[in-house]
Amino acid sequence: MRLIPFALLLVASSLQAATAPATADSAALYQQHCQSCHGLERLGGAGPALLPESLSRLKPAEAHQVIRDGRPASQMAAYGALLDETQIAGLVDYLYQPAAQPPTWQAADIRASQRLLVDPQTLKDTPQHGADPLNLFVVVEAGNHHVRILDGDRFEELARFPSHFALHGGPKFSPDGRFVYFASRDGWVSVYDLHNLTMVAETRAGLNTRNLAVSNDGRWVLVGNYLPGNLVLLDARDLSLVKIIDARGQDGTPSRVSAVYTAPPRDSFVVALKDVQEVWELSYAGEPDFQPRRIVARDFLDDFSFTPDYRHLLATSRKAHGGQVIDLDAGKPVADIELPGMPHLGSGIYWKVDGRWVFATPNVSKGLISVIDLQTWKLIKEIPTEGPGFFMRSHANSPYAWTDVFFGPNQEAVHVIDKQKLEVAHTLRPMPGKNAAHVEFTRDGKHLLLSVWDSDGALIVIDAQTLKEVKRIPMNKPSGKYNVGNKIEYAEGTSH
């Protein structure tokens, strides 16, 4: 059976029965009804992994409802006629219990999982469609586990295909924009050819994956895993295994990997470890050995952003409830950033105000945008919003920065911020009562695409100057959309 992802947050009350103790009967029910799709050890198969680590963003009440009622347009059948409420509650509780034996995923497992889906010799080297290959959008439709490819000029669909369970961390692109790489929460890495509109290969790199990065020379894909805690290096051409790098601190402490990004001017990957106060830089220049250069941080890192020159990291800091600045050239932290609440630095963006770079970040626990001077590392402005937010986007050709209020009662609102005045200029409510979030601009910055995260949601095309709606494309929870040109150029105003 197939469970819905975190993104499909059903409005369902918590069922008291969902906390019933798991019993041997529940394990037997799993083997009878679930293992054929989800694996004997809950590691996944045709369906996703059903481990606590993989289900962390799915509420037990939601899992209960899906087991009982099934899920439309999927292989997940309804079991309400076969199982009573007590049995379903016991099964849910069993799924959220750690495995009796800690699951492992080793080199042999990774190699055995690799699937080459097409003969590379049959792929054309030029786009086999009439759209601008650098103005395509890759849209993750989380509500039904699909991906759509849109022409960014006509806003028409070129392709649609199923994805693995709960794509996570945003897709990444080859340097020329031809290939897009996806990572799912339960460890599957896939590569899709945007020229030929076909899936090329896939490999399961882990059991619970955080995100991936692609080297600036297009040779390597580095995958960061929560479970097992490691980095997995893949050949970008066919996703074959190259190397496994255990995530351990200098003292041997094991860690999960919380973020992996590429730093193009540095020819390196930069990695944050969740359970060890270290940042790693792994060079991919020349013939690399991928031995990490370790930088001791002042605190643990959950995520980070680069400054425009890629010299500094703006990283989260649990103890300071703010941030820390790490100088990659010097190999050490150089400043703390005093920020309230829980800033989402990984989604922050930068632009210039009066010739000086500033960095703005949303906040997942407070209704404000924090703006930092990138020369002094000082907080220079707090912009109040209608609630805590998660995503922020802009474009070099736009006078505005867009941010959502993803959390709280005002999820329908999107704020449009004047980048020079540092204040909210407009507030839009594109679909009242439904959560509006995540903006991405076209390559030229003339239009933007806004998601409405609902099963009856939409992708809304907006004129970036007039702020008027141009087109509405119905979709089932389009959780994110990514413009090829903006991504491969690491354009100002988009996430990296």
C-alpha positions as CSV (number, residue, x, y, z in Angstrom):
1,M,0.0,0.0,0.0
2,R,1.1,3.5,-0.7
3,L,0.9,6.3,1.8
4,I,0.5,10.0,1.1
5,P,3.4,12.4,1.7
6,F,3.8,15.1,4.3
7,A,2.7,17.6,1.7
8,L,-0.8,16.2,1.7
9,L,-1.8,17.5,5.1
10,L,-5.4,16.2,5.5
11,V,-7.7,18.0,7.8
12,A,-8.4,15.1,10.1
13,S,-8.6,15.0,13.8
14,S,-6.2,12.8,15.7
15,L,-7.8,9.4,16.3
16,Q,-7.4,8.1,19.9
17,A,-7.2,4.6,18.6
18,A,-4.1,5.5,16.5
19,T,-2.0,5.3,19.6
20,A,-3.0,1.7,20.5
21,P,-0.1,-0.5,21.4
22,A,1.4,-2.4,18.6
23,T,1.1,-6.2,19.0
24,A,2.3,-9.3,17.3
25,D,-1.0,-9.3,15.5
26,S,-0.1,-5.9,14.0
27,A,3.1,-7.3,12.7
28,A,1.2,-10.2,11.2
29,L,-1.3,-7.8,9.6
30,Y,1.6,-6.0,8.0
31,Q,3.1,-9.1,6.6
32,Q,-0.3,-10.2,5.3
33,H,-1.4,-7.0,3.7
34,C,1.6,-4.6,3.3
35,Q,4.9,-6.4,2.8
36,S,4.3,-7.2,-0.9
37,C,4.5,-3.5,-1.7
38,H,6.5,-2.1,1.2
39,G,9.0,-4.9,1.8
40,L,9.5,-7.5,4.5
41,E,11.5,-5.1,6.7
42,R,9.4,-2.0,5.8
43,L,12.3,-0.7,3.7
44,G,10.1,-0.1,0.7
45,G,9.5,-1.7,-2.7
46,A,6.8,-0.7,-5.1
47,G,5.5,1.5,-2.3
48,P,7.6,3.7,0.0
49,A,9.5,2.7,3.1
50,L,7.3,2.6,6.2
51,L,9.8,3.4,8.9
52,P,9.5,6.2,11.5
53,E,12.3,8.0,9.8
54,S,10.5,8.0,6.5
55,L,7.1,8.8,8.0
56,S,8.2,11.7,10.2
57,R,6.1,14.3,8.4
58,L,3.0,12.1,8.1
59,K,0.7,12.3,11.1
60,P,-0.5,8.9,12.5
61,A,-4.1,10.1,12.0
62,E,-3.4,10.7,8.3
63,A,-1.9,7.2,8.0
64,H,-4.9,5.8,9.7
65,Q,-7.3,7.4,7.2
66,V,-5.3,6.3,4.2
67,I,-5.1,2.7,5.3
68,R,-8.9,2.7,5.9
69,D,-10.0,4.7,2.9
70,G,-7.2,4.1,0.4
71,R,-5.8,6.8,-1.9
72,P,-7.4,7.7,-5.3
73,A,-5.3,7.4,-8.4
74,S,-2.7,5.2,-6.8
75,Q,-2.1,1.5,-6.0
76,M,-3.1,2.1,-2.4
77,A,-6.3,0.2,-1.8
78,A,-8.8,0.8,1.0
79,Y,-8.6,-1.7,3.8
80,G,-11.6,-0.5,5.8
81,A,-13.6,-3.5,4.6
82,L,-10.9,-6.0,5.7
83,L,-9.6,-4.4,8.9
84,D,-11.6,-2.9,11.8
85,E,-10.7,0.4,13.5
86,T,-8.7,-1.4,16.3
87,Q,-6.7,-3.4,13.8
88,I,-5.9,-0.3,11.7
89,A,-4.9,1.6,14.8
90,G,-2.5,-1.2,15.8
91,L,-1.1,-1.3,12.4
92,V,-0.4,2.4,12.4
93,D,1.3,2.2,15.8
94,Y,3.4,-0.6,14.4
95,L,4.6,1.5,11.5
96,Y,5.7,4.2,13.8
97,Q,7.8,1.9,15.9
98,P,11.5,1.5,15.2
99,A,12.5,-1.7,13.5
100,A,13.6,-4.5,15.7
101,Q,16.9,-4.6,14.0
102,P,18.3,-1.2,12.9
103,P,18.0,-1.1,9.1
104,T,21.1,-1.0,6.9
105,W,21.7,0.0,3.3
106,Q,25.1,-0.9,2.1
107,A,27.1,-0.7,-1.1
108,A,25.8,-4.0,-2.4
109,D,22.2,-2.8,-1.8
110,I,22.9,0.4,-3.7
111,R,24.4,-1.4,-6.6
112,A,21.6,-3.9,-6.8
113,S,19.0,-1.1,-6.8
114,Q,20.4,0.7,-9.9
115,R,18.2,0.7,-12.9
116,L,19.2,1.9,-16.3
117,L,15.8,2.7,-17.9
118,V,16.8,3.6,-21.5
119,D,19.7,2.9,-23.8
120,P,21.8,6.1,-23.8
121,Q,22.6,5.5,-27.5
122,T,18.9,6.2,-28.3
123,L,18.9,9.7,-26.7
124,K,19.1,12.7,-28.9
125,D,21.6,15.4,-28.0
126,T,19.2,18.3,-28.9
127,P,15.8,19.1,-27.4
128,Q,13.0,17.1,-29.0
129,H,10.4,19.7,-28.2
130,G,9.8,23.3,-29.4
131,A,10.3,25.0,-26.0
132,D,13.2,27.0,-24.8
133,P,15.3,24.4,-22.9
134,L,16.5,27.0,-20.4
135,N,13.0,28.3,-19.6
136,L,11.4,25.0,-18.7
137,F,9.8,24.5,-15.3
138,V,10.0,21.3,-13.4
139,V,6.9,21.1,-11.2
140,V,6.6,18.7,-8.3
141,E,3.0,17.7,-7.9
142,A,3.2,16.3,-4.4
143,G,-0.5,15.4,-3.9
144,N,-0.3,12.5,-6.4
145,H,3.4,11.9,-6.6
146,H,3.9,13.2,-10.1
147,V,6.3,15.7,-11.9
148,R,5.2,18.0,-14.7
149,I,7.4,19.7,-17.2
150,L,6.1,23.1,-18.3
151,D,7.0,25.4,-21.2
152,G,7.9,28.6,-19.4
153,D,6.9,30.8,-22.3
154,R,3.5,29.4,-23.2
155,F,2.9,27.8,-19.7
156,E,1.8,24.6,-21.3
157,E,2.6,21.1,-20.2
158,L,5.2,19.1,-22.2
159,A,5.3,16.0,-20.1
160,R,4.0,14.4,-16.9
161,F,5.3,11.3,-15.2
162,P,5.1,9.5,-11.8
163,S,7.7,10.2,-9.1
164,H,8.9,8.2,-6.1
165,F,7.4,8.9,-2.7
166,A,7.8,12.4,-1.3
167,L,10.4,14.1,-3.4
168,H,12.5,16.1,-1.1
169,G,15.0,19.0,-1.1
170,G,14.2,20.3,-4.6
171,P,15.5,18.8,-7.9
172,K,18.9,19.8,-9.1
173,F,20.2,20.2,-12.7
174,S,23.2,19.3,-14.7
175,P,25.3,22.4,-15.6
176,D,23.9,22.6,-19.2
177,G,20.3,22.1,-17.9
178,R,19.7,19.0,-19.9
179,F,19.3,16.6,-16.9
180,V,17.3,17.0,-13.7
181,Y,18.0,14.9,-10.6
182,F,15.4,14.0,-8.0
183,A,15.8,12.6,-4.5
184,S,12.8,11.1,-2.6
185,R,12.5,10.9,1.1
186,D,13.0,7.1,1.1
187,G,16.2,7.3,-0.8
188,W,15.5,7.0,-4.5
189,V,17.6,9.2,-6.8
190,S,16.4,9.6,-10.3
191,V,17.7,11.3,-13.4
192,Y,15.4,12.6,-16.2
193,D,16.5,13.9,-19.6
194,L,14.7,17.2,-20.4
195,H,15.8,17.1,-24.0
196,N,14.1,13.7,-24.7
197,L,11.5,14.0,-21.9
198,T,12.3,10.6,-20.5
199,M,13.6,9.0,-17.3
200,V,17.1,7.7,-17.7
201,A,18.2,5.9,-14.5
202,E,17.5,5.5,-10.8
203,T,19.3,4.2,-7.8
204,R,18.3,3.9,-4.2
205,A,21.1,5.7,-2.3
206,G,19.7,5.4,1.2
207,L,16.7,4.7,3.3
208,N,16.0,8.3,4.4
209,T,17.5,11.0,2.2
210,R,17.9,14.7,2.9
211,N,18.9,16.1,-0.4
212,L,21.4,15.9,-3.2
213,A,23.8,18.2,-5.2
214,V,25.3,18.0,-8.6
215,S,28.9,19.1,-9.3
216,N,29.5,22.1,-11.5
217,D,31.3,20.0,-14.0
218,G,28.4,17.6,-14.3
219,R,30.3,14.5,-13.3
220,W,29.1,13.8,-9.8
221,V,26.0,13.5,-7.7
222,L,26.4,13.7,-3.9
223,V,23.5,12.4,-1.8
224,G,23.1,13.3,1.9
225,N,21.3,10.7,4.1
226,Y,19.7,10.7,7.5
227,L,19.5,6.9,7.4
228,P,22.1,5.5,7.2
229,G,24.0,8.6,8.2
230,N,26.4,9.0,5.2
231,L,27.2,10.6,1.9
232,V,26.7,8.6,-1.2
233,L,28.7,9.6,-4.3
234,L,27.1,8.6,-7.7
235,D,28.3,8.9,-11.3
236,A,26.0,11.6,-12.8
237,R,25.7,9.7,-16.1
238,D,24.0,6.6,-14.9
239,L,23.8,7.0,-11.1
240,S,26.2,4.1,-10.5
241,L,27.8,4.0,-7.1
242,V,31.3,5.6,-6.8
243,K,31.9,5.9,-3.1
244,I,30.2,5.9,0.3
245,I,31.5,8.4,2.9
246,D,30.4,7.8,6.5
247,A,29.2,10.9,8.3
248,R,31.4,10.9,11.4
249,G,33.0,13.7,13.4
250,Q,36.7,13.9,14.1
251,D,36.0,12.0,17.3
252,G,34.1,9.2,15.6
253,T,30.6,10.5,16.5
254,P,28.1,9.3,13.9
255,S,25.8,11.9,12.4
256,R,23.0,12.4,10.0
257,V,23.6,14.7,7.0
258,S,21.4,17.8,7.1
259,A,22.3,19.6,3.9
260,V,24.4,19.1,0.8
261,Y,25.0,21.9,-1.8
262,T,27.5,22.6,-4.6
263,A,29.6,25.7,-4.5
264,P,30.4,26.3,-8.2
265,P,33.2,29.0,-7.9
266,R,34.9,26.7,-5.4
267,D,34.5,23.5,-7.4
268,S,33.4,21.8,-4.3
269,F,30.5,20.3,-2.3
270,V,29.7,21.8,1.1
271,V,28.0,19.6,3.7
272,A,26.3,20.3,7.0
273,L,26.2,17.5,9.7
274,K,23.2,17.5,11.9
275,D,24.7,15.7,15.0
276,V,28.3,17.0,14.8
277,Q,29.5,20.6,15.0
278,E,31.3,20.4,11.7
279,V,31.0,21.6,8.1
280,W,32.7,19.6,5.4
281,E,34.0,20.8,2.1
282,L,34.7,18.2,-0.5
283,S,36.6,19.3,-3.6
284,Y,35.6,17.8,-7.0
285,A,38.3,19.6,-9.0
286,G,40.6,17.5,-11.2
287,E,40.6,13.9,-10.1
288,P,39.2,14.2,-6.6
289,D,39.5,11.8,-3.7
290,F,36.5,13.3,-1.9
291,Q,38.2,13.5,1.4
292,P,36.4,16.0,3.5
293,R,38.0,19.2,4.7
294,R,36.6,19.6,8.2
295,I,35.6,23.0,9.6
296,V,34.7,23.1,13.3
297,A,31.5,25.2,13.7
298,R,30.2,27.0,16.8
299,D,27.0,25.0,16.8
300,F,25.1,22.3,14.9
301,L,23.9,23.1,11.5
302,D,20.5,22.2,10.1
303,D,20.8,24.2,6.9
304,F,22.7,27.1,5.3
305,S,22.9,29.6,2.5
306,F,25.9,31.0,0.6
307,T,26.8,34.6,0.3
308,P,27.0,35.8,-3.3
309,D,30.8,35.2,-3.5
310,Y,30.5,31.7,-2.0
311,R,33.1,32.6,0.6
312,H,30.8,32.6,3.7
313,L,28.0,30.3,4.9
314,L,25.0,31.8,6.7
315,A,24.0,28.8,8.9
316,T,21.5,27.9,11.5
317,S,22.5,27.8,15.1
318,R,20.4,25.9,17.6
319,K,21.9,27.4,20.8
320,A,21.8,31.0,19.6
321,H,18.3,30.6,18.1
322,G,19.7,32.6,15.3
323,G,22.6,32.0,12.9
324,Q,26.4,31.6,12.6
325,V,28.7,32.9,9.8
326,I,31.4,30.5,8.6
327,D,34.3,31.7,6.5
328,L,35.1,28.8,4.1
329,D,38.4,30.4,3.0
330,A,39.6,30.8,6.6
331,G,38.0,27.5,7.7
332,K,36.4,28.9,10.8
333,P,33.3,30.6,12.1
334,V,33.6,34.4,12.3
335,A,30.4,35.8,13.6
336,D,27.0,35.0,15.2
337,I,23.8,36.5,13.8
338,E,21.3,37.5,16.4
339,L,17.9,36.5,15.0
340,P,14.7,35.7,16.8
341,G,12.6,32.6,16.4
342,M,13.6,30.0,13.9
343,P,14.9,31.6,10.7
344,H,14.8,29.4,7.6
345,L,18.2,30.4,6.3
346,G,18.2,27.7,3.7
347,S,15.4,29.5,1.9
348,G,16.8,33.0,2.3
349,I,17.7,35.2,-0.7
350,Y,20.0,38.2,-1.3
351,W,19.9,41.5,-3.3
352,K,21.5,44.9,-3.2
353,V,20.2,47.9,-1.3
354,D,22.0,51.2,-1.9
355,G,24.9,49.2,-3.4
356,R,25.3,46.8,-0.4
357,W,24.3,43.2,-0.4
358,V,21.6,42.2,2.1
359,F,20.2,38.8,2.9
360,A,16.6,38.2,3.9
361,T,15.2,35.1,5.5
362,P,11.7,33.9,6.4
363,N,11.0,32.6,9.9
364,V,9.2,29.3,10.7
365,S,8.1,30.4,14.2
366,K,7.5,34.2,14.0
367,G,5.7,36.4,11.6
368,L,8.6,38.4,10.3
369,I,11.3,38.6,7.6
370,S,14.8,39.3,9.0
371,V,17.1,41.4,6.8
372,I,20.9,41.2,7.4
373,D,23.7,43.4,6.1
374,L,26.3,41.0,4.5
375,Q,29.2,43.3,5.4
376,T,28.6,43.8,9.1
377,W,26.4,40.6,9.7
378,K,24.0,42.9,11.6
379,L,20.3,42.7,11.6
380,I,19.1,45.9,9.8
381,K,15.4,45.4,9.5
382,E,12.5,43.2,10.6
383,I,9.6,43.2,8.2
384,P,6.3,42.0,10.0
385,T,4.2,39.5,8.1
386,E,0.8,37.9,8.8
387,G,2.4,34.7,10.1
388,P,5.5,32.5,10.0
389,G,6.8,31.7,6.5
390,F,8.9,29.1,4.8
391,F,9.8,30.2,1.3
392,M,11.2,33.5,-0.2
393,R,12.0,34.2,-3.8
394,S,12.8,37.1,-6.1
395,H,14.6,37.9,-9.4
396,A,17.3,40.3,-10.4
397,N,14.8,42.0,-12.8
398,S,12.1,42.4,-10.2
399,P,11.7,45.2,-7.6
400,Y,9.9,42.7,-5.3
401,A,10.7,39.8,-3.1
402,W,7.8,37.3,-2.5
403,T,7.2,35.4,0.7
404,D,4.5,33.1,2.1
405,V,3.0,32.8,5.5
406,F,3.1,29.0,5.3
407,F,2.3,28.4,9.0
408,G,-0.7,29.6,11.0
409,P,-4.2,30.8,10.2
410,N,-3.3,33.2,7.3
411,Q,-1.8,30.6,4.9
412,E,-3.8,32.0,2.0
413,A,-1.7,35.2,2.0
414,V,1.4,36.0,0.0
415,H,3.4,39.1,0.8
416,V,5.1,41.2,-2.0
417,I,8.0,43.1,-0.4
418,D,9.6,46.3,-1.9
419,K,13.3,45.3,-2.0
420,Q,14.5,48.9,-1.6
421,K,12.0,50.2,1.0
422,L,12.2,46.8,2.9
423,E,8.5,46.8,3.6
424,V,5.4,44.9,2.4
425,A,4.0,46.7,-0.7
426,H,1.2,44.3,-1.5
427,T,-0.6,41.2,-0.1
428,L,-2.3,38.8,-2.4
429,R,-4.8,36.0,-1.6
430,P,-4.9,34.0,-4.8
431,M,-7.3,31.3,-3.6
432,P,-8.9,32.3,-0.3
433,G,-8.9,29.6,2.3
434,K,-6.1,27.6,0.6
435,N,-2.4,27.7,1.4
436,A,-0.4,29.8,-1.1
437,A,3.4,29.2,-1.1
438,H,6.6,28.9,-3.1
439,V,7.2,31.3,-6.0
440,E,9.6,30.8,-8.9
441,F,10.2,33.3,-11.7
442,T,10.6,32.7,-15.4
443,R,14.2,33.1,-16.7
444,D,13.6,36.7,-17.8
445,G,11.8,37.6,-14.6
446,K,8.6,38.8,-16.4
447,H,6.3,36.2,-14.9
448,L,6.2,34.1,-11.8
449,L,4.6,30.8,-10.9
450,L,2.9,30.6,-7.5
451,S,1.7,27.3,-5.9
452,V,-1.5,26.7,-4.0
453,W,-0.9,23.7,-1.8
454,D,-4.2,21.9,-1.8
455,S,-5.6,18.8,-3.4
456,D,-7.8,21.1,-5.4
457,G,-5.0,23.6,-5.8
458,A,-3.4,25.2,-8.7
459,L,-0.2,26.7,-10.3
460,I,-1.0,30.3,-10.8
461,V,0.9,32.4,-13.4
462,I,1.3,36.0,-12.4
463,D,2.6,39.1,-14.3
464,A,5.7,40.1,-12.2
465,Q,5.1,43.9,-12.8
466,T,1.3,44.3,-12.6
467,L,0.8,41.4,-10.1
468,K,-2.2,40.3,-12.2
469,E,-3.1,36.7,-12.7
470,V,-2.3,35.5,-16.3
471,K,-3.3,31.8,-16.1
472,R,-4.4,29.2,-13.6
473,I,-3.4,25.5,-14.1
474,P,-5.3,23.1,-11.8
475,M,-3.0,20.8,-9.9
476,N,-3.0,18.5,-6.9
477,K,-0.7,20.2,-4.4
478,P,2.1,21.6,-6.6
479,S,4.6,21.8,-3.8
480,G,7.5,23.4,-5.8
481,K,8.5,24.5,-9.2
482,Y,12.0,25.1,-10.6
483,N,13.1,27.1,-13.6
484,V,16.0,25.5,-15.4
485,G,17.9,28.7,-16.4
486,N,17.6,30.3,-13.0
487,K,18.8,27.2,-11.3
488,I,21.8,26.4,-13.5
489,E,22.9,30.1,-13.4
490,Y,22.4,30.2,-9.6
491,A,20.4,33.4,-10.3
492,E,19.9,36.1,-7.7
493,G,16.7,35.6,-5.9
494,T,16.3,31.8,-6.2
495,S,17.3,29.0,-3.9
496,H,20.5,27.0,-4.6
